[in-house]
Amino acid sequence: MGFIHLAITLFVWCLIIQALLSWFPSSPNSTGLNNFKNALHTITSPVLGPIRRAIPPVRFGGVGVDLSLLIAVFGLQLINSFI
C-alpha cells in the first residue's frame, strides 16, 4: 500500500507542477524546460484527457477555466485516503 500512496502523491505533484508551469510561456531556446513540460504532459494526459472531454471549461466572462486539474487532484486524494 505504501507504493500506491507514493505513486498517487507523486502524480498529484506532477499535476501541480504542470499547472504552475503552464502559467509561464515557453521560449524556443529553453529546450530542457520544453522537454520537461512535454514529459509532464505525457504523464498526466491519460488522466486529464478524459476529464477534459467529459467536463468542458467553465466560462467566466471571456475566460475559460479548466477544472480538470482540480477534479483530478480531488479524486486522487480521495482515492489515496481510502487506501
NORMO-V190352 format. One record per residue. SS is DSSP state (~ for helix, > for strand, _ for the rest). PHI is phi as a letter, one per 30 degrees, with the letter a starting at -180 (NA if undefined). Layout:
ss=SS phi=PHI
ss=SS phi=PHI
This chain:
ss=_ phi=NA
ss=~ phi=d
ss=~ phi=d
ss=~ phi=d
ss=~ phi=e
ss=~ phi=d
ss=~ phi=d
ss=~ phi=d
ss=~ phi=d
ss=~ phi=d
ss=~ phi=d
ss=~ phi=d
ss=~ phi=d
ss=~ phi=d
ss=~ phi=d
ss=~ phi=d
ss=~ phi=d
ss=~ phi=d
ss=~ phi=d
ss=~ phi=d
ss=~ phi=d
ss=_ phi=d
ss=_ phi=d
ss=_ phi=c
ss=_ phi=d
ss=_ phi=c
ss=_ phi=c
ss=_ phi=d
ss=_ phi=d
ss=_ phi=c
ss=~ phi=d
ss=~ phi=d
ss=~ phi=d
ss=~ phi=d
ss=~ phi=d
ss=~ phi=d
ss=~ phi=d
ss=~ phi=d
ss=~ phi=d
ss=~ phi=d
ss=~ phi=d
ss=~ phi=d
ss=~ phi=d
ss=~ phi=c
ss=~ phi=d
ss=~ phi=d
ss=~ phi=c
ss=~ phi=d
ss=~ phi=e
ss=~ phi=d
ss=~ phi=d
ss=~ phi=d
ss=~ phi=d
ss=~ phi=d
ss=_ phi=b
ss=_ phi=d
ss=_ phi=e
ss=> phi=d
ss=> phi=c
ss=> phi=b
ss=_ phi=i
ss=_ phi=c
ss=> phi=c
ss=> phi=c
ss=> phi=c
ss=_ phi=d
ss=_ phi=c
ss=~ phi=d
ss=~ phi=d
ss=~ phi=d
ss=~ phi=d
ss=~ phi=d
ss=~ phi=d
ss=~ phi=d
ss=~ phi=d
ss=~ phi=d
ss=~ phi=d
ss=~ phi=d
ss=~ phi=d
ss=~ phi=d
ss=~ phi=d
ss=~ phi=d
ss=_ phi=d
